[in-house]
């Protein structure tokens, strides 16, 4: 998925630097024949900034194309800081995060009344660590909706940490592979079955793990459309 604003920027770009390991290459079909395209999967931060700097000095329009919304695991702060240091102007276009796409694929609502009003977006510690206070088991103690990025290759350990934090093995869970892509897969299971489900479906990366009661069938009706509830735009109906 891409926003209309993002699509229009791709159409106008002279240079596009896209995250080739994550971005659907079909999005590049919006670019013009004159556009020069770079895959950042094999580049360093300094090389990415070097391409932007050179294009800027040539008065060219550059699009740095991230996956989903760049504010979530997009590694954009370090890029913006270097652009600021070199006085290269830029703006940020919001995108459609895969965690939103995953909810749509599941036909699910993360914030169900009397189930969860909090969504925790996190990841397992791997080669990139996470702060100790954000360890999975500590976050799992809240019993809130959890959306776990970048952890599909560590599902046995993830399951152990989720259960150590308080989720039961029978707690509803799901794996959403490549949310919003044509090859999207939606697999519903339980916390204890996450690793087995991924193995049986040969999913090892590019998937989100979703955990919580929002995937179940029990919840309270919202007050917003309750005929007995008064709010700014509607008075409660009389019994």
Residue frames as a rotation matrix with the C-alpha (Angstrom) as fourth column:
UNK 1
0.572 0.820 0.000 0.00
0.820 -0.572 0.000 0.00
0.000 0.000 -1.000 0.00
UNK 2
-0.702 -0.711 -0.030 1.03
0.712 -0.702 -0.020 3.59
-0.007 -0.035 0.999 -0.56
UNK 3
0.018 0.695 -0.719 -0.68
0.463 -0.643 -0.610 6.89
-0.886 -0.322 -0.333 0.06
UNK 4
0.763 0.302 0.571 -1.72
0.646 -0.326 -0.691 9.15
-0.023 0.896 -0.444 -2.80
UNK 5
0.856 -0.500 -0.131 0.85
-0.468 -0.857 0.214 11.67
-0.219 -0.122 -0.968 -1.64
UNK 6
0.055 -0.872 0.487 3.56
-0.258 0.459 0.850 9.01
-0.965 -0.173 -0.200 -1.71
UNK 7
0.255 0.126 0.959 2.50
0.773 0.569 -0.280 7.83
-0.581 0.813 0.048 -5.16
UNK 8
0.965 0.154 0.213 2.63
0.252 -0.770 -0.586 11.37
0.074 0.619 -0.782 -6.54
UNK 9
0.570 -0.820 -0.055 6.09
-0.622 -0.474 0.624 11.89
-0.537 -0.321 -0.780 -5.09
UNK 10
-0.057 -0.566 0.822 7.33
0.262 0.786 0.560 8.74
-0.963 0.247 0.103 -6.81
UNK 11
0.576 0.358 0.735 5.92
0.785 0.007 -0.619 10.01
-0.226 0.934 -0.277 -10.11
UNK 12
0.981 -0.134 0.137 7.79
-0.093 -0.957 -0.274 13.31
0.168 0.256 -0.952 -9.70
UNK 13
0.653 -0.749 0.107 11.08
-0.073 0.078 0.994 11.90
-0.753 -0.658 -0.004 -8.42
UNK 14
0.565 -0.625 -0.539 14.38
-0.763 -0.146 -0.630 12.21
0.315 0.767 -0.559 -10.25
UNK 15
-0.566 -0.757 -0.327 16.02
-0.444 0.614 -0.652 9.79
0.695 -0.224 -0.684 -7.82
UNK 16
0.658 0.712 0.245 14.50
-0.627 0.338 0.702 7.03
0.417 -0.616 0.668 -5.67
UNK 17
-0.645 -0.760 -0.078 16.37
-0.538 0.525 -0.660 5.17
0.543 -0.384 -0.747 -2.95
UNK 18
0.401 0.914 0.059 14.22
-0.753 0.293 0.589 2.28
0.521 -0.281 0.806 -1.80
UNK 19
-0.236 -0.414 0.879 14.63
-0.865 0.502 0.005 -0.34
-0.443 -0.759 -0.477 0.91
UNK 20
-0.226 0.124 -0.966 14.86
-0.852 0.455 0.257 -3.30
0.472 0.882 0.003 -1.46
UNK 21
-0.924 -0.158 -0.349 14.70
-0.001 0.912 -0.410 -5.99
0.383 -0.378 -0.843 1.21
UNK 22
-0.719 0.649 -0.248 11.31
0.397 0.091 -0.913 -4.73
-0.570 -0.756 -0.323 2.42
UNK 23
-0.298 0.615 -0.730 9.57
-0.554 -0.734 -0.393 -2.51
-0.778 0.288 0.559 -0.13
UNK 24
0.327 0.495 0.805 7.29
0.460 0.661 -0.593 -4.08
-0.825 0.564 -0.012 -2.73
UNK 25
-0.694 -0.719 -0.034 9.12
0.319 -0.350 0.881 -3.40
-0.645 0.600 0.472 -6.04
UNK 26
-0.138 0.721 0.680 5.77
0.984 0.022 0.175 -2.88
0.111 0.693 -0.712 -7.78
UNK 27
0.587 0.354 -0.728 5.73
0.532 -0.847 0.017 0.58
-0.611 -0.397 -0.685 -6.24
UNK 28
-0.392 -0.833 -0.391 8.63
0.142 -0.474 0.869 1.52
-0.909 0.285 0.304 -8.49
UNK 29
-0.395 0.331 0.857 6.26
0.915 0.224 0.336 1.26
-0.080 0.917 -0.391 -11.46
UNK 30
0.693 0.664 -0.282 5.01
0.656 -0.743 -0.136 4.72
-0.300 -0.090 -0.950 -10.49
UNK 31
0.029 -0.759 -0.650 8.39
0.141 -0.641 0.755 6.27
-0.990 -0.114 0.088 -11.31
UNK 32
0.810 0.202 -0.551 9.15
-0.447 -0.397 -0.802 7.92
-0.381 0.895 -0.231 -14.63
UNK 33
0.855 -0.502 0.134 11.64
0.481 0.669 -0.566 6.48
0.195 0.548 0.813 -17.17
UNK 34
0.346 -0.757 0.554 14.08
-0.128 -0.623 -0.771 9.29
0.930 0.195 -0.313 -16.33
UNK 35
0.745 0.016 0.666 14.17
-0.655 -0.167 0.737 8.35
0.123 -0.986 -0.114 -12.63
UNK 36
-0.221 -0.865 -0.450 17.39
-0.448 0.500 -0.741 6.84
0.866 0.037 -0.499 -11.31
UNK 37
0.768 0.621 0.157 16.69
-0.474 0.386 0.792 4.07
0.431 -0.682 0.591 -8.80
UNK 38
-0.442 -0.897 0.008 18.95
-0.594 0.285 -0.752 2.76
0.672 -0.338 -0.659 -6.03
UNK 39
0.599 0.516 -0.613 18.37
0.117 0.701 0.704 -0.26
0.792 -0.493 0.359 -3.80
UNK 40
0.243 -0.507 0.827 19.54
-0.814 -0.571 -0.111 0.65
0.528 -0.646 -0.551 -0.30
UNK 41
0.982 0.187 0.020 19.69
-0.167 0.821 0.546 -2.99
0.086 -0.540 0.838 0.89
UNK 42
0.539 -0.840 -0.064 23.39
0.818 0.540 -0.196 -3.10
0.199 0.054 0.979 0.05
UNK 43
0.099 -0.467 0.879 24.23
0.180 -0.860 -0.477 0.48
0.979 0.205 -0.001 1.01
UNK 44
-0.492 -0.279 -0.825 25.52
0.866 -0.059 -0.497 2.06
0.090 -0.958 0.270 4.19
UNK 45
0.488 0.641 -0.592 23.96
0.722 -0.678 -0.138 5.14
-0.490 -0.360 -0.794 5.80
UNK 46
-0.109 -0.625 -0.773 26.82
-0.009 -0.777 0.630 7.26
-0.994 0.075 0.079 4.49
UNK 47
-0.898 -0.204 0.391 26.32
0.353 0.197 0.914 5.99
-0.263 0.959 -0.105 0.94
UNK 48
0.020 0.979 0.204 22.60
1.000 -0.024 0.019 6.76
0.023 0.204 -0.979 1.09
UNK 49
0.542 0.157 -0.825 23.30
0.391 -0.917 0.083 10.30
-0.744 -0.368 -0.558 2.27
UNK 50
-0.529 -0.815 -0.236 25.98
0.081 -0.326 0.942 10.68
-0.844 0.480 0.239 -0.40
UNK 51
-0.629 0.393 0.671 23.45
0.774 0.242 0.585 9.89
0.068 0.887 -0.456 -3.13
UNK 52
0.473 0.854 -0.216 20.97
0.874 -0.486 -0.005 12.37
-0.109 -0.186 -0.976 -1.65
UNK 53
0.217 -0.474 -0.853 23.65
0.233 -0.824 0.517 15.06
-0.948 -0.311 -0.069 -1.32
UNK 54
-0.805 -0.557 0.204 24.80
0.294 -0.076 0.953 14.69
-0.515 0.827 0.225 -4.93
UNK 55
-0.313 0.774 0.550 21.20
0.911 0.081 0.405 14.82
0.269 0.628 -0.730 -6.21
UNK 56
0.528 0.498 -0.688 20.45
0.722 -0.689 0.056 17.85
-0.446 -0.527 -0.724 -4.04
UNK 57
-0.214 -0.708 -0.673 23.40
0.106 -0.701 0.705 19.75
-0.971 0.080 0.225 -5.51
UNK 58
-0.952 -0.067 0.297 21.99
0.293 0.060 0.954 18.98
-0.082 0.996 -0.037 -8.96
UNK 59
-0.654 0.753 -0.075 18.57
-0.703 -0.641 -0.307 20.36
-0.279 -0.148 0.949 -7.92
UNK 60
-0.572 0.438 -0.694 16.98
-0.228 0.728 0.647 16.95
0.788 0.528 -0.317 -8.29
UNK 61
0.184 0.736 0.651 14.03
-0.954 -0.026 0.299 15.63
0.237 -0.676 0.698 -6.34
UNK 62
-0.743 -0.514 -0.428 14.85
-0.353 0.845 -0.401 12.59
0.568 -0.147 -0.810 -4.21
UNK 63
0.507 0.823 0.256 12.46
-0.741 0.265 0.617 10.08
0.440 -0.502 0.744 -2.64
UNK 64
-0.779 -0.618 0.105 13.78
-0.570 0.627 -0.531 7.86
0.263 -0.474 -0.841 0.13
UNK 65
0.128 0.936 -0.327 11.23
-0.727 0.313 0.611 5.06
0.675 0.159 0.721 -0.01
UNK 66
-0.816 -0.306 0.491 10.79
-0.575 0.522 -0.630 3.13
-0.063 -0.796 -0.602 3.21
UNK 67
-0.647 0.618 -0.446 8.39
0.334 0.756 0.563 0.30
0.685 0.215 -0.696 3.91
UNK 68
0.053 0.765 -0.642 5.09
0.968 0.120 0.222 0.99
0.247 -0.633 -0.734 5.70
UNK 69
0.935 0.163 0.315 5.35
0.076 -0.959 0.271 4.08
0.346 -0.230 -0.909 7.85
UNK 70
0.182 -0.983 0.006 8.94
0.157 0.024 -0.987 5.26
0.971 0.180 0.159 8.28
UNK 71
0.088 -0.136 0.987 8.44
-0.830 -0.558 -0.003 6.17
0.551 -0.818 -0.162 11.94
UNK 72
0.720 0.190 0.668 8.33
-0.569 0.713 0.410 2.48
-0.398 -0.675 0.621 12.96
UNK 73
0.324 -0.713 0.622 11.67
0.284 0.700 0.655 0.66
-0.902 -0.036 0.429 12.63
UNK 74
0.938 0.103 0.331 12.52
0.346 -0.229 -0.910 2.90
-0.018 0.968 -0.251 9.69
UNK 75
0.084 -0.968 -0.235 15.96
0.882 -0.037 0.470 4.04
-0.463 -0.247 0.851 10.92
UNK 76
0.417 0.149 0.897 15.11
0.734 -0.637 -0.235 7.54
0.536 0.756 -0.375 9.70
UNK 77
0.954 -0.048 -0.297 16.33
0.171 -0.725 0.667 9.61
-0.248 -0.687 -0.683 12.64
UNK 78
0.116 -0.993 -0.018 19.97
0.417 0.032 0.908 8.99
-0.901 -0.113 0.418 11.79
UNK 79
-0.221 -0.132 0.966 19.31
0.973 -0.097 0.210 9.96
0.066 0.986 0.150 8.18
UNK 80
0.702 0.575 0.420 17.50
0.544 -0.814 0.204 13.16
0.459 0.085 -0.884 9.16
UNK 81
0.757 -0.472 -0.452 20.28
0.236 -0.449 0.862 14.15
-0.610 -0.759 -0.228 11.55
UNK 82
-0.290 -0.905 0.312 22.89
0.666 0.044 0.745 13.87
-0.688 0.424 0.590 8.80
UNK 83
-0.031 0.357 0.934 20.70
0.905 -0.387 0.178 15.82
0.424 0.851 -0.311 6.38
UNK 84
0.926 0.351 -0.136 20.23
0.371 -0.787 0.492 18.52
0.066 -0.507 -0.860 9.01
UNK 85
0.358 -0.875 -0.325 23.99
0.377 -0.182 0.908 18.68
-0.854 -0.448 0.265 9.57
UNK 86
-0.623 -0.602 0.500 24.51
0.671 -0.083 0.737 19.22
-0.402 0.794 0.456 5.85
UNK 87
-0.465 0.523 -0.715 21.60
-0.239 -0.851 -0.467 21.68
-0.852 -0.046 0.521 5.62
UNK 88
-0.954 0.258 -0.154 19.74
-0.067 0.318 0.946 19.56
0.293 0.913 -0.286 3.08
UNK 89
-0.474 0.836 0.276 15.99
-0.838 -0.333 -0.431 20.23
-0.269 -0.436 0.859 3.37
UNK 90
-0.869 0.276 -0.410 13.46
0.071 0.891 0.449 17.38
0.489 0.361 -0.794 3.45
UNK 91
-0.198 0.793 0.576 10.02
-0.979 -0.188 -0.079 16.48
0.046 -0.579 0.814 4.66
UNK 92
-0.953 -0.083 0.293 8.49
-0.151 0.964 -0.219 13.21
-0.264 -0.253 -0.931 5.86
UNK 93
-0.287 0.878 -0.383 5.47
-0.803 -0.002 0.596 11.62
0.523 0.479 0.705 4.21
UNK 94
-0.297 0.222 0.929 3.49
-0.727 0.578 -0.371 9.33
-0.619 -0.785 -0.011 6.51
UNK 95
-0.687 -0.006 -0.727 2.80
-0.580 0.607 0.543 5.85
0.438 0.795 -0.420 5.21
UNK 96
0.539 0.842 -0.003 0.64
-0.732 0.471 0.492 2.81
0.416 -0.263 0.871 5.89
UNK 97
-0.377 -0.743 0.552 2.29
-0.918 0.379 -0.116 0.64
-0.124 -0.551 -0.825 8.53
UNK 98
-0.566 0.097 -0.819 2.16
-0.280 0.912 0.301 -3.13
0.776 0.399 -0.489 8.23
UNK 99
-0.949 0.264 -0.173 0.60
0.270 0.396 -0.878 -3.29
-0.163 -0.879 -0.447 11.68
UNK 100
-0.317 0.870 -0.376 -2.42
-0.630 -0.490 -0.603 -1.47
-0.709 0.046 0.704 10.24
UNK 101
-0.220 0.174 -0.960 -2.38
-0.903 0.337 0.268 -3.71
0.370 0.925 0.083 7.19
UNK 102
-0.903 -0.166 -0.395 -2.25
-0.031 0.945 -0.326 -6.80
0.428 -0.282 -0.859 9.41
UNK 103
-0.711 0.703 0.005 -5.34
-0.060 -0.053 -0.997 -5.72
-0.700 -0.709 0.079 11.36
UNK 104
-0.058 0.690 -0.722 -7.18
-0.926 -0.308 -0.220 -5.19
-0.374 0.655 0.656 8.09
UNK 105
-0.479 -0.194 -0.856 -6.12
-0.632 0.753 0.183 -8.60
0.609 0.629 -0.483 6.82
UNK 106
-0.958 0.089 -0.272 -7.37
0.249 0.730 -0.637 -10.19
0.143 -0.678 -0.722 10.05
UNK 107
-0.118 0.914 0.388 -10.56
0.081 -0.380 0.921 -8.10
0.990 0.140 -0.029 9.98
UNK 108
0.067 -0.012 -0.998 -9.69
0.953 0.297 0.060 -7.29
0.295 -0.955 0.031 13.57
UNK 109
0.602 0.089 0.794 -9.86
-0.125 -0.971 0.204 -4.30
0.789 -0.222 -0.573 15.92
UNK 110
-0.349 -0.875 -0.336 -6.88
0.287 0.242 -0.927 -3.89
0.892 -0.420 0.166 18.23
UNK 111
-0.963 -0.050 0.264 -8.75
-0.198 -0.532 -0.823 -1.86
0.182 -0.845 0.503 20.85
UNK 112
-0.235 0.912 -0.337 -11.85
0.244 0.391 0.887 -3.77
0.941 0.127 -0.315 21.88
UNK 113
0.016 0.326 0.945 -13.84
-0.803 -0.559 0.206 -2.51
0.595 -0.763 0.253 24.90
UNK 114
0.631 0.200 0.750 -13.20
-0.739 0.450 0.502 -4.57
-0.237 -0.871 0.432 28.04
UNK 115
0.905 -0.417 0.087 -10.45
0.424 0.867 -0.262 -6.51
0.033 0.274 0.961 26.23
UNK 116
-0.149 -0.968 -0.201 -7.61
0.909 -0.214 0.356 -4.10
-0.388 -0.130 0.912 25.47
UNK 117
0.926 0.373 -0.060 -7.31
0.331 -0.877 -0.349 -0.36
-0.182 0.303 -0.935 25.03
UNK 118
0.400 -0.881 -0.253 -3.55
-0.615 -0.463 0.639 -0.45
-0.680 -0.100 -0.727 24.48
UNK 119
0.979 -0.203 -0.007 -1.44
0.121 0.610 -0.783 -1.61
0.163 0.766 0.622 21.55
UNK 120
0.446 -0.895 0.026 2.19
-0.299 -0.122 0.946 -2.48
-0.844 -0.429 -0.322 22.28
UNK 121
0.946 -0.267 -0.183 4.43
-0.134 0.192 -0.972 -2.38
0.295 0.944 0.146 19.20
UNK 122
0.449 -0.810 0.378 7.72
-0.686 -0.040 0.727 -4.07
-0.573 -0.586 -0.573 19.92
UNK 123
0.544 -0.370 -0.753 10.31
-0.525 0.550 -0.650 -6.62
0.654 0.749 0.105 18.82
UNK 124
0.919 -0.357 -0.166 12.47
0.382 0.708 0.594 -9.39
-0.095 -0.609 0.787 20.20
UNK 125
0.463 -0.863 -0.203 16.08
-0.673 -0.491 0.554 -8.62
-0.578 -0.120 -0.807 20.98
UNK 126
0.914 -0.275 0.298 18.35
0.397 0.758 -0.519 -10.03
-0.084 0.592 0.801 18.30
UNK 127
-0.070 -0.960 0.273 21.50
0.959 -0.140 -0.245 -8.61
0.273 0.245 0.930 16.74
UNK 128
-0.452 0.050 0.891 19.91
-0.120 -0.993 -0.005 -5.27
0.884 -0.109 0.455 17.57
UNK 129
-0.792 0.122 -0.598 19.23
0.593 0.385 -0.707 -5.19
0.144 -0.915 -0.378 21.33
UNK 130
0.208 0.824 0.528 16.19
0.237 -0.566 0.790 -3.70
0.949 -0.039 -0.312 23.05
UNK 131
-0.348 -0.302 0.887 16.27
-0.716 -0.525 -0.460 -1.84
0.605 -0.796 -0.034 26.39
UNK 132
-0.938 -0.112 -0.327 16.09
0.088 0.837 -0.540 -4.29
0.334 -0.536 -0.775 29.30
UNK 133
-0.710 0.704 -0.034 12.88
-0.185 -0.233 -0.955 -2.71
-0.680 -0.671 0.296 30.62
UNK 134
0.045 0.727 -0.685 11.22
-0.954 -0.173 -0.246 -3.45
-0.297 0.664 0.686 27.24
UNK 135
-0.930 -0.367 0.007 11.97
-0.357 0.909 0.215 -7.18
-0.085 0.197 -0.977 27.27
UNK 136
-0.532 0.768 -0.357 9.02
-0.273 0.244 0.931 -9.17
0.801 0.593 0.080 25.88
UNK 137
-0.321 0.426 -0.846 8.05
0.763 0.646 0.036 -10.80
0.562 -0.634 -0.532 29.18
UNK 138
-0.787 0.006 -0.617 7.92
0.447 -0.683 -0.577 -7.42
-0.425 -0.730 0.535 30.92
UNK 139
-0.811 0.505 -0.296 5.62
-0.585 -0.687 0.430 -5.99
0.014 0.522 0.853 28.26
UNK 140
-0.525 0.613 -0.590 3.49
0.021 0.703 0.711 -9.13
0.851 0.361 -0.382 28.21
UNK 141
-0.812 0.183 -0.554 2.59
0.582 0.192 -0.790 -8.58
-0.039 -0.964 -0.262 31.86
UNK 142
-0.803 0.524 -0.282 0.16
-0.470 -0.849 -0.241 -5.86
-0.366 -0.061 0.929 30.75
UNK 143
-0.446 0.649 0.616 -1.98
0.508 0.751 -0.423 -8.38
-0.737 0.124 -0.665 28.88
UNK 144
0.111 0.456 -0.883 -2.55
-0.434 -0.777 -0.456 -5.78
-0.894 0.434 0.111 26.18
UNK 145
0.970 0.147 0.194 -2.66
0.131 0.354 -0.926 -6.24
-0.205 0.923 0.325 22.42
UNK 146
0.119 -0.984 -0.131 0.85
-0.159 -0.149 0.976 -6.92
-0.980 -0.095 -0.174 21.15
UNK 147
0.999 0.008 -0.049 2.18
-0.049 0.088 -0.995 -6.44
-0.004 0.996 0.089 17.64
UNK 148
0.431 -0.885 0.179 5.65
-0.048 0.175 0.983 -7.91
-0.901 -0.432 0.033 17.34
UNK 149
0.845 -0.225 -0.486 7.92
-0.533 -0.265 -0.804 -6.94
0.052 0.938 -0.344 14.47
UNK 150
0.240 -0.934 -0.265 11.19
-0.767 -0.015 -0.642 -8.51
0.595 0.357 -0.720 13.28
UNK 151
-0.271 -0.282 0.920 10.85
-0.900 0.414 -0.139 -11.67
-0.342 -0.866 -0.366 15.36
UNK 152
0.676 0.662 -0.324 9.58
-0.736 0.628 -0.253 -14.40
0.036 0.409 0.912 13.04
UNK 153
0.221 -0.681 -0.698 12.92
-0.289 0.638 -0.714 -16.20
0.931 0.360 -0.056 13.11
UNK 154
-0.824 -0.538 0.177 12.84
-0.286 0.126 -0.950 -16.45
0.489 -0.834 -0.258 16.91
UNK 155
0.013 0.995 0.096 9.38
-0.603 -0.069 0.795 -17.87
0.798 -0.068 0.599 17.57
UNK 156
0.223 0.074 -0.972 10.26
0.555 0.810 0.189 -20.60
0.801 -0.581 0.140 20.09
UNK 157
-0.705 -0.545 -0.454 11.97
0.688 -0.368 -0.626 -18.03
0.174 -0.753 0.634 22.29
UNK 158
-0.760 0.499 0.416 9.23
-0.398 -0.864 0.309 -15.47
0.513 0.069 0.855 21.66
UNK 159
0.222 0.878 -0.424 6.59
-0.101 0.453 0.886 -17.95
0.970 -0.154 0.189 22.80
UNK 160
-0.052 -0.326 -0.944 8.57
0.855 0.473 -0.211 -18.71
0.516 -0.818 0.254 25.95
UNK 161
-0.930 -0.358 -0.081 8.92
0.352 -0.807 -0.474 -15.02
0.104 -0.469 0.877 26.82
UNK 162
-0.450 0.850 0.275 5.24
-0.475 -0.488 0.732 -14.28
0.756 0.199 0.623 26.10
UNK 163
0.404 0.615 -0.677 4.16
0.210 0.658 0.723 -17.10
0.890 -0.434 0.137 28.41
UNK 164
-0.394 -0.613 -0.684 6.69
0.854 0.029 -0.519 -16.05
0.338 -0.789 0.512 31.05
UNK 165
-0.964 0.013 0.266 5.03
-0.056 -0.987 -0.154 -12.64
0.260 -0.163 0.952 31.00
UNK 166
-0.670 0.720 0.181 1.55
-0.299 -0.038 -0.954 -14.00
-0.680 -0.693 0.240 31.58
UNK 167
-0.049 0.665 -0.745 -0.06
-0.995 0.035 0.096 -14.96
0.090 0.746 0.660 28.27
UNK 168
0.249 0.194 0.949 -1.46
-0.384 0.919 -0.087 -18.47
-0.889 -0.343 0.304 28.35
UNK 169
-0.772 -0.558 0.302 -0.43
-0.008 0.484 0.875 -20.99
-0.635 0.674 -0.378 25.74
UNK 170
-0.305 0.762 0.571 -4.02
0.912 0.407 -0.057 -20.98
-0.276 0.503 -0.819 24.48
UNK 171
0.005 0.271 -0.963 -4.13
0.077 -0.960 -0.270 -17.18
-0.997 -0.073 -0.025 24.06
UNK 172
0.793 0.347 0.500 -5.17
0.500 0.098 -0.861 -16.27
-0.347 0.933 -0.096 20.50
UNK 173
-0.116 -0.858 -0.501 -2.34
-0.076 -0.495 0.866 -15.29
-0.990 0.139 -0.007 18.17
UNK 174
0.895 0.357 0.267 -1.77
0.233 0.135 -0.963 -14.75
-0.380 0.924 0.038 14.48
UNK 175
-0.349 -0.937 -0.005 1.02
0.383 -0.148 0.912 -14.57
-0.855 0.316 0.411 11.94
UNK 176
0.829 0.551 -0.095 0.50
0.153 -0.387 -0.909 -12.16
-0.538 0.739 -0.405 9.05
UNK 177
-0.165 -0.903 0.397 3.02
0.664 0.196 0.722 -12.59
-0.730 0.382 0.567 6.26
UNK 178
-0.899 -0.318 0.300 3.64
0.434 -0.568 0.699 -9.63
-0.052 0.759 0.649 3.94
UNK 179
-0.096 0.912 -0.399 0.57
0.657 -0.242 -0.713 -7.67
-0.747 -0.331 -0.576 5.00
UNK 180
0.453 0.508 -0.732 -1.13
-0.226 -0.729 -0.646 -5.88
-0.862 0.458 -0.216 2.04
UNK 181
-0.597 -0.656 -0.461 1.13
-0.659 0.074 0.749 -7.57
-0.457 0.751 -0.477 -0.55
UNK 182
0.111 0.647 -0.754 -0.43
-0.913 0.366 0.179 -9.82
0.392 0.669 0.632 -3.23
UNK 183
-0.176 -0.263 -0.949 1.19
-0.043 0.965 -0.260 -12.86
0.983 -0.005 -0.181 -1.55
UNK 184
-0.365 0.114 0.924 -0.18
-0.878 -0.372 -0.301 -11.95
0.310 -0.921 0.236 1.89
UNK 185
-0.279 0.304 -0.911 -0.88
0.238 0.941 0.241 -14.91
0.930 -0.150 -0.335 4.22
UNK 186
-0.117 0.338 0.934 -2.97
-0.887 -0.459 0.055 -14.81
0.448 -0.821 0.354 7.39
UNK 187
-0.259 -0.065 -0.964 -2.47
0.159 0.981 -0.109 -17.64
0.953 -0.182 -0.244 9.86
UNK 188
0.279 0.431 0.858 -4.47
-0.816 -0.365 0.448 -17.80
0.506 -0.825 0.250 13.08
UNK 189
-0.061 -0.342 -0.938 -3.19
0.265 0.900 -0.346 -19.95
0.962 -0.270 0.036 15.91
UNK 190
0.956 0.242 -0.167 -2.37
0.219 -0.207 0.954 -19.74
0.196 -0.948 -0.251 19.62
UNK 191
0.596 -0.776 0.208 0.69
-0.803 -0.567 0.185 -18.50
-0.025 -0.278 -0.960 21.45
UNK 192
0.141 -0.576 0.805 2.01
-0.419 0.702 0.575 -22.01
-0.897 -0.419 -0.142 22.03
UNK 193
0.447 0.110 0.888 1.50
0.598 0.701 -0.388 -22.92
-0.665 0.705 0.248 18.35
UNK 194
0.738 -0.134 -0.661 3.31
-0.409 -0.868 -0.280 -19.94
-0.537 0.477 -0.696 16.82
UNK 195
-0.274 -0.953 -0.130 6.55
-0.730 0.118 0.673 -21.72
-0.626 0.279 -0.728 15.95
UNK 196
-0.496 0.142 0.857 4.80
0.331 0.943 0.036 -24.82
-0.803 0.302 -0.515 14.60
UNK 197
0.599 0.800 0.042 2.42
0.409 -0.260 -0.875 -22.73
-0.689 0.541 -0.483 12.49
UNK 198
0.517 -0.488 -0.704 5.27
-0.696 -0.718 -0.013 -20.74
-0.499 0.496 -0.710 10.95
UNK 199
-0.547 -0.780 0.303 7.27
-0.480 0.589 0.651 -23.90
-0.686 0.210 -0.696 10.24
UNK 200
-0.196 0.555 0.809 4.34
0.530 0.754 -0.389 -25.70
-0.825 0.353 -0.442 8.60
UNK 201
0.816 0.568 0.109 3.77
0.426 -0.463 -0.777 -22.70
-0.391 0.681 -0.620 6.32
UNK 202
0.109 -0.908 0.404 7.48
0.993 0.084 -0.078 -22.07
0.037 0.410 0.911 5.65
UNK 203
0.758 0.148 0.635 7.40
0.156 -0.987 0.043 -18.54
0.633 0.066 -0.771 7.03
UNK 204
0.210 -0.797 -0.566 10.76
0.970 0.244 0.018 -17.37
0.124 -0.553 0.824 8.35
UNK 205
-0.749 -0.453 -0.483 10.71
0.507 -0.862 0.021 -13.58
-0.426 -0.229 0.875 7.88
UNK 206
-0.932 0.343 0.118 8.69
-0.192 -0.743 0.641 -10.57
0.308 0.575 0.758 6.68
UNK 207
-0.085 0.932 -0.352 5.80
0.460 0.350 0.816 -11.35
0.884 -0.093 -0.459 9.01
UNK 208
-0.409 0.084 0.909 4.13
-0.713 -0.651 -0.260 -9.76
0.570 -0.754 0.326 12.00
UNK 209
-0.628 0.240 -0.740 3.20
0.548 0.811 -0.202 -11.67
0.552 -0.533 -0.641 15.14
UNK 210
-0.354 0.620 0.700 -0.02
-0.586 -0.730 0.350 -10.55
0.728 -0.286 0.622 16.82
UNK 211
-0.660 0.044 -0.750 -1.07
0.512 0.756 -0.407 -11.65
0.549 -0.653 -0.522 20.28
UNK 212
-0.958 0.253 0.135 -4.02
-0.265 -0.599 -0.755 -10.91
-0.110 -0.759 0.641 22.53
UNK 213
-0.531 0.828 0.180 -7.66
0.442 0.451 -0.775 -11.27
-0.723 -0.332 -0.606 23.38
UNK 214
-0.179 0.458 -0.871 -8.62
-0.645 -0.723 -0.248 -8.93
-0.743 0.517 0.424 20.53
UNK 215
-0.697 -0.136 -0.704 -8.36
-0.668 0.481 0.568 -12.04
0.261 0.866 -0.426 18.33
UNK 216
-0.906 0.419 0.052 -11.01
0.335 0.788 -0.517 -13.79
-0.257 -0.451 -0.854 20.41
UNK 217
-0.513 0.802 0.305 -14.79
0.490 -0.019 0.872 -13.53
0.705 0.596 -0.384 20.28
UNK 218
0.317 0.655 -0.686 -15.70
0.939 -0.112 0.326 -11.88
0.137 -0.747 -0.650 23.59
UNK 219
-0.851 -0.502 0.157 -15.86
0.468 -0.859 -0.208 -8.12
0.239 -0.104 0.965 24.10
UNK 220
-0.219 0.767 -0.603 -18.18
0.604 -0.379 -0.701 -5.39
-0.766 -0.518 -0.380 25.32
UNK 221
0.332 0.418 0.846 -20.20
0.910 -0.379 -0.170 -3.25
0.249 0.826 -0.506 22.95
UNK 222
-0.742 -0.649 0.168 -18.81
0.602 -0.755 -0.259 0.27
0.295 -0.091 0.951 22.60
UNK 223
-0.263 0.619 -0.740 -20.56
0.624 -0.477 -0.620 3.22
-0.736 -0.624 -0.261 24.24
UNK 224
-0.881 -0.209 -0.424 -20.29
-0.097 -0.799 0.594 5.35
-0.462 0.565 0.684 21.12
UNK 225
-0.700 0.632 -0.333 -23.27
-0.443 -0.019 0.896 3.76
0.560 0.774 0.294 19.37
UNK 226
-0.778 0.437 -0.452 -25.10
0.623 0.632 -0.460 2.50
0.085 -0.640 -0.764 22.46
UNK 227
-0.166 0.785 0.597 -28.67
0.352 -0.518 0.780 3.91
0.921 0.339 -0.190 22.37
UNK 228
0.708 0.445 -0.549 -28.57
0.639 -0.073 0.766 4.27
0.301 -0.893 -0.336 26.18
UNK 229
-0.080 -0.859 -0.506 -25.43
0.901 -0.279 0.332 6.46
-0.426 -0.429 0.796 26.11
UNK 230
0.926 0.375 -0.041 -25.47
0.341 -0.878 -0.336 10.26
-0.162 0.297 -0.941 25.79
UNK 231
-0.189 -0.976 -0.111 -22.61
0.851 -0.219 0.478 12.15
-0.490 -0.004 0.872 24.19
UNK 232
-0.640 -0.179 -0.747 -22.00
0.045 -0.979 0.196 15.50
-0.767 0.092 0.635 22.47
UNK 233
-0.880 0.180 -0.439 -23.82
-0.473 -0.255 0.844 14.57
0.039 0.950 0.309 19.25
UNK 234
-0.271 0.803 -0.532 -26.68
-0.133 0.516 0.846 12.40
0.953 0.300 -0.033 20.48
UNK 235
-0.304 0.275 0.912 -28.92
-0.952 -0.134 -0.277 12.07
0.046 -0.952 0.303 23.51
UNK 236
-0.979 -0.064 0.195 -29.67
-0.103 0.974 -0.201 8.68
-0.177 -0.217 -0.960 24.98
UNK 237
-0.419 0.878 -0.231 -32.94
-0.263 0.126 0.957 7.09
0.869 0.462 0.178 23.92
UNK 238
-0.280 0.427 0.860 -35.53
-0.960 -0.101 -0.263 6.74
-0.025 -0.899 0.438 26.62
UNK 239
-0.989 -0.097 0.111 -36.22
-0.102 0.994 -0.043 3.15
-0.106 -0.054 -0.993 27.72
